[in-house]
Amino acid sequence: MIHQGPAQMLEGIKVLDLSRVLAGPWATQMLADFGASVLKIEKPMTGDDTRQWGPPWHHSGLSTYFSCANRGKVSATVDFNNAEQLKAVHELLEQVDVVVENFKVGHLKKFGLDSETLLSKWPSLIYCSITGYGQNGPRAMEAGYDFALQGLTGLMSVTGPENGPPFKVGVAVIDIVTGIYACNAITAALYQRQATGKGAYIDCSLFDTGIALLANQASAHVLAGTSPKALGNTHPSIVPYQAYKVNDGFFIVAVGNDQQFRVLTQALGQSHLGEDSRFSTNPSRVKNREALNALLAPLFEKYKRSELEELLAPIGIPCAPVQTIDEVFKDPQLAARELLTDHPSAKGQPKLKTIGQPMVINGLRPSHSLPPPEIGHPIINSRCFG
C-alpha cells in the first residue's frame, strides 16, 4: 500500500517563495511535499495571477489552476513599496534557507531582495531566480511565458500534424519542467551546503529548459545537421511508433526493435511483413514508412482499443489506448497508485483534490496535507512560516 504525506527529507528547511504563476510555484510545491516549510508571498488583494485564471473553479471558489501548484504552502501578502512590510520580509530572511523568485531581471534590486545583496549578507542562502530567458543575453530583460517559449525554442515546430500549423503542447510543459529543474538544483545546492556551508545562486530559465526539452530532436540537428519537423503522431527515427485510428478512437503502437515488429506482425496475422526486406529492420522501416503504414492502417481500423490492448499487451508490444482525461481518472491503475490527495474544504463542500508527486519513496508518495492556501494577511513580522 502507498501512503501519502510530506516526506521529511527537507524538514527544517524554510523557503521564501516570491514566485507566481507556474514554474516557480511548481518548484516550491515540490519542496513543500518533501517536508520544507514554504511561505508564499503574494500581491495584496489579488494574490498570485493564477487565482483569477478560471473557469473552471473548485466549489469553494478556488481557481483550479492555482490549486495545481500551491499545495503545502502558507500565504502572506506584501506590498514591496510599504516600508514596514518590506522590513518584515528582510527580518524574515534571517531564518530562511531558500529564496525562489521569478521577477524580471533586476526588478528586486531596488527592494534589496536581489541575489547579490542577500548572498553578501547571508552566504549560506540558496537563491533561485526563474526567468524567461536567463540573466544575460539580448532577451534577458523580456518577460517569458510558456506559450511564447514553446514557439521560440522550436518545440512547436516539431509538434502537430505533418505539413500543418504548429501546435503547442496541451499543458505548460516548459513551465513545469523548469520548476522540476529548479527543484533539482535547489536540493543539490542544499546537499552541497551540508559539506561546505556555502549557499548558491541558481539561474534557471524557460528558454534553457525549452532547448533541453528538444532532446533527440536537438541532437539530430547538432550532430547530424538535420532540421526536424513535425510528424504528427509518428516518430522521426522509429517505425511503427505512432497512434493509429481504430474502430472507437486511436491506439498507440510503439515498436522499439525488430523482434517486437516480428511479434506484432504475427499477432496481426501478417507474419510475412516481418520478413519483408523493406520492413525487417528499423532503418528500412523508417525509409519505407509510408508503404508500411498503408498496410498496417487498415488492419488496426478493424479493432477496438480494448481488443488491441488485449491482443498486444500480453505479448510484450508497447501499446496503449489514447484516453480522454475523464477516462484516465477512471483507470484502475490510477486508483491503485493512490495519486490523488484529499484536502479538507469548507463545510458542506466537496473535498479539494490535488495530484501528488509522481514518485514513491520508501512507500510514501510525497503530497503535503495542507491544501492550496487562501490568500494570506499582510505580513507584519517574521513569525509567518507554517
C-alpha positions in Angstrom: 0.0 0.0 0.0 1.2 3.5 -0.8 1.0 6.1 1.9 0.7 9.8 1.5 2.1 12.8 3.3 5.0 15.2 3.2 8.3 13.4 3.1 10.7 14.5 5.8 13.9 14.8 3.8 13.7 18.6 3.9 12.2 19.0 7.3 13.5 22.2 8.9 14.3 23.9 5.6 12.4 27.2 5.2 11.6 28.5 1.8 10.6 32.1 0.9 8.5 31.8 -2.3 8.4 35.1 -4.2 7.3 33.4 -7.4 3.9 33.2 -9.1 2.1 31.6 -12.0 3.6 28.1 -12.6 7.3 27.4 -12.9 8.3 28.8 -9.5 5.3 27.6 -7.6 5.8 24.1 -9.1 9.3 24.0 -7.7 8.3 25.3 -4.3 5.3 22.9 -4.1 7.8 20.0 -4.7 9.9 21.4 -1.8 6.9 21.5 0.4 6.0 17.9 -0.4 9.5 16.9 0.6 9.0 18.5 4.0 10.2 22.1 3.7 8.1 24.9 5.2 7.1 27.3 2.3 5.9 30.8 2.8 4.2 32.1 -0.4 4.4 35.9 -0.7 1.6 37.3 -2.9 0.4 40.7 -4.1 -2.2 42.4 -1.8 -5.8 41.9 -2.7 -5.4 39.8 -5.9 -2.5 37.5 -5.0 -0.9 35.1 -7.5 -2.1 35.8 -11.0 -3.4 32.3 -11.3 -6.0 32.9 -8.6 -8.0 34.6 -11.3 -7.3 32.1 -14.0 -10.7 30.5 -14.5 -13.2 29.0 -15.1 -13.1 26.2 -14.0 -13.3 26.7 -10.3 -13.5 24.4 -7.3 -16.8 24.7 -5.4 -15.0 26.8 -2.8 -14.2 29.4 -5.4 -10.6 28.5 -5.6 -9.0 28.5 -9.1 -8.3 25.0 -10.3 -5.2 26.4 -12.0 -3.8 27.9 -8.7 -4.6 24.6 -6.9 -2.3 22.5 -9.1 0.9 24.2 -7.9 0.4 25.6 -4.4 -0.3 22.7 -2.1 1.5 22.7 1.3 2.2 26.5 1.5 1.3 29.3 3.8 0.3 32.6 2.2 1.1 36.2 3.2 0.7 39.4 1.2 3.4 42.0 0.8 3.4 45.5 -0.8 7.1 45.9 -1.5 6.6 49.7 -1.6 5.3 49.6 2.0 8.4 50.2 4.2 7.0 48.3 7.2 6.1 45.2 5.2 9.4 45.2 3.3 11.2 45.5 6.6 9.3 42.4 7.9 10.4 40.5 4.8 14.1 41.4 5.5 13.7 40.3 9.1 12.2 37.0 7.9 15.3 36.3 5.8 17.3 35.8 9.0 15.7 32.3 9.2 15.3 31.5 5.5 17.3 28.8 3.7 16.0 29.2 0.2 14.6 32.1 -1.8 12.8 31.4 -5.1 11.7 34.3 -7.3 10.6 34.8 -10.9 10.6 38.6 -11.3 12.1 40.3 -14.3 15.9 40.6 -14.2 17.0 43.3 -11.8 13.5 44.1 -10.5 14.1 43.1 -6.9 17.3 45.1 -6.6 15.5 48.3 -5.6 14.0 46.5 -2.7 17.2 44.9 -1.5 15.9 41.5 -2.4 18.2 40.7 -5.3 20.7 37.8 -5.1 23.8 39.9 -4.9 22.5 41.8 -1.8 21.1 38.8 0.0 24.0 36.4 -0.6 26.5 39.0 0.5 24.6 39.2 3.8 23.8 35.5 4.1 26.4 33.5 2.3 24.7 30.2 3.2 21.5 31.2 1.4 20.3 29.4 -1.7 18.8 31.8 -4.1 17.0 30.6 -7.2 15.9 33.0 -10.0 13.5 31.7 -12.6 13.2 33.9 -15.7 12.1 33.7 -19.3 15.5 33.9 -20.8 18.1 33.8 -18.1 20.2 36.6 -16.5 22.2 37.5 -19.6 21.8 37.7 -23.4 19.8 40.0 -25.7 16.5 38.8 -24.5 17.3 38.8 -20.8 15.0 41.8 -20.0 12.0 40.3 -21.8 9.1 38.7 -20.0 8.8 34.9 -20.7 5.6 32.9 -21.0 5.4 29.2 -21.6 3.4 29.6 -24.9 5.8 32.1 -26.3 8.8 29.9 -25.3 7.3 26.8 -26.9 7.3 28.7 -30.1 10.6 30.4 -29.8 12.6 27.3 -28.7 11.3 25.2 -31.6 9.1 22.9 -29.6 6.0 23.9 -31.5 7.8 23.3 -34.9 8.0 19.6 -34.0 4.6 19.3 -32.5 1.4 18.9 -34.6 0.4 17.3 -37.9 2.9 16.9 -40.7 2.8 19.9 -43.1 0.3 21.5 -40.8 0.3 24.6 -38.5 2.5 24.5 -35.3 0.9 23.2 -32.2 1.7 23.8 -28.5 1.7 21.0 -26.0 -1.6 20.8 -24.2 -0.1 21.8 -20.8 2.5 24.4 -20.0 5.3 21.8 -20.2 8.2 24.2 -20.3 7.0 25.9 -17.1 6.5 22.6 -15.4 9.9 21.1 -16.4 11.6 24.4 -15.5 10.1 24.0 -12.0 11.4 20.4 -11.8 14.9 21.5 -12.8 14.8 24.4 -10.3 13.8 22.0 -7.5 16.6 19.6 -8.5 19.1 22.4 -8.5 17.9 23.7 -5.1 18.1 20.2 -3.5 21.6 19.7 -5.0 22.7 23.1 -3.5 21.3 22.1 -0.1 23.3 18.9 -0.2 26.5 20.8 -1.1 25.8 23.3 1.7 25.9 20.5 4.2 29.5 19.9 3.2 30.7 23.4 2.6 28.4 25.7 4.5 28.1 27.8 1.3 24.9 28.7 -0.4 24.4 29.1 -4.1 22.9 31.3 -6.8 20.8 29.4 -9.4 20.0 31.0 -12.7 17.1 29.0 -14.2 15.2 29.9 -17.4 12.3 28.8 -19.5 14.5 29.3 -22.6 17.2 26.9 -21.5 14.6 24.4 -20.4 12.8 24.6 -23.8 16.0 23.9 -25.6 16.8 21.0 -23.3 13.3 19.6 -23.9 14.1 19.2 -27.6 16.3 16.2 -26.5 16.8 13.9 -29.5 15.4 16.5 -31.9 18.1 19.0 -30.8 20.8 16.2 -31.0 19.7 15.4 -34.6 20.4 19.0 -35.5 23.6 19.4 -33.6 25.2 16.1 -34.5 23.7 15.4 -37.9 22.8 18.8 -39.3 19.1 18.0 -39.8 16.2 20.4 -39.2 13.5 18.2 -37.6 9.9 19.0 -38.5 6.5 18.0 -37.1 5.5 14.5 -37.9 2.1 14.3 -36.2 1.9 11.2 -34.1 4.8 9.4 -35.8 8.4 9.2 -34.7 11.3 10.6 -36.8 13.6 7.6 -36.0 11.4 4.6 -35.2 8.6 2.8 -37.2 5.9 1.8 -36.4 5.7 4.2 -33.5 2.5 6.2 -33.6 -1.2 6.5 -32.9 -3.4 4.6 -35.3 -7.0 5.2 -36.0 -9.1 2.3 -34.7 -12.8 1.4 -34.5 -13.5 3.5 -31.5 -10.8 6.2 -31.4 -7.0 6.0 -31.5 -4.5 3.4 -30.3 -0.7 3.8 -29.8 1.7 1.1 -31.0 5.3 1.8 -30.1 7.5 -0.9 -31.6 11.1 -0.4 -30.3 13.1 -3.1 -32.1 13.0 -5.7 -34.9 11.9 -8.6 -32.7 8.9 -6.6 -31.4 8.0 -5.9 -35.0 8.0 -9.5 -35.9 5.9 -10.4 -32.9 3.4 -7.6 -33.9 3.1 -8.9 -37.5 2.5 -12.4 -36.2 -0.3 -11.2 -33.9 -1.9 -9.4 -36.7 -1.7 -12.5 -38.9 0.8 -10.8 -41.3 4.0 -12.7 -40.5 5.3 -12.1 -44.0 5.7 -8.4 -43.3 8.3 -9.3 -40.6 10.4 -11.0 -43.2 10.0 -8.4 -46.0 13.3 -6.8 -46.7 11.5 -3.4 -46.8 10.4 -3.7 -43.2 12.7 -6.3 -41.5 15.0 -3.7 -39.8 14.1 -0.3 -38.2 16.2 1.8 -40.7 14.4 0.1 -43.6 11.0 0.6 -41.9 11.8 4.3 -41.5 12.8 4.5 -45.2 9.6 2.8 -46.2 7.3 4.3 -43.6 4.5 5.2 -46.0 4.4 1.8 -47.6 4.3 0.0 -44.2 1.6 2.3 -42.8 -0.5 1.8 -45.9 -0.5 -1.9 -45.0 -0.9 -1.6 -41.2 -3.6 1.2 -41.0 -6.4 -0.9 -42.5 -5.6 -3.8 -40.1 -5.8 -1.6 -37.0 -9.1 0.0 -38.1 -10.9 -3.3 -37.6 -10.2 -3.4 -33.9 -11.5 -1.5 -30.8 -9.0 0.0 -28.4 -9.7 -2.7 -25.8 -9.4 -5.5 -28.3 -5.9 -4.3 -29.4 -4.8 -3.9 -25.9 -5.9 -7.5 -25.0 -4.1 -8.7 -28.2 -0.8 -6.8 -28.0 0.0 -6.0 -24.3 0.3 -9.7 -23.2 2.9 -10.4 -25.9 5.1 -7.5 -25.0 4.2 -5.0 -27.6 4.4 -1.5 -26.0 0.9 -0.1 -26.6 -1.9 2.0 -25.1 -5.3 3.5 -25.9 -5.4 7.2 -26.4 -7.7 8.2 -23.5 -9.6 11.3 -22.6 -8.9 13.0 -19.3 -12.1 11.7 -17.8 -11.2 8.1 -19.0 -7.8 8.5 -17.3 -9.3 9.3 -14.0 -11.5 6.2 -14.2 -8.5 4.0 -15.0 -7.9 1.4 -12.3 -4.2 1.9 -12.5 -4.6 5.5 -11.3 -6.7 4.3 -8.3 -4.1 1.6 -7.5 -1.3 4.2 -7.4 -3.2 6.4 -5.0 -2.1 9.5 -6.7 -5.0 11.8 -5.7 -4.7 13.6 -2.4 -7.8 14.8 -0.5 -7.8 18.1 1.4 -10.4 19.5 3.7 -12.7 22.1 2.3 -15.4 24.4 3.7 -18.2 22.7 5.5 -20.8 21.1 3.2 -18.5 21.3 0.1 -16.7 18.5 -1.7 -13.1 17.8 -0.7 -10.4 19.5 -2.7 -8.3 17.1 -4.5 -4.7 17.6 -5.8 -2.3 15.4 -7.7 0.5 14.1 -5.5 4.2 13.9 -6.6 4.8 11.3 -9.2 7.3 9.3 -7.2 7.1 6.9 -4.3 9.9 6.9 -1.7 10.1 4.1 0.8 6.4 3.5 0.3 5.5 7.2 0.7 4.1 9.4 -2.0 5.1 13.0 -1.1 2.0 15.1 -1.0 1.5 17.8 1.6 -1.6 17.6 3.7 -2.1 21.4 3.6 -4.4 22.4 0.8 -3.6 25.3 -1.5 -3.9 28.4 0.7 -6.5 31.1 0.7 -4.8 34.5 0.2 -3.0 35.5 3.4 -2.9 38.6 5.5 -0.4 41.4 5.1 3.0 40.4 6.5 3.7 42.1 9.8 6.6 40.1 11.4 8.9 37.2 11.0 6.6 34.6 12.5 4.9 33.6 9.3 6.1 30.1 8.5 3.5 27.3 9.0 
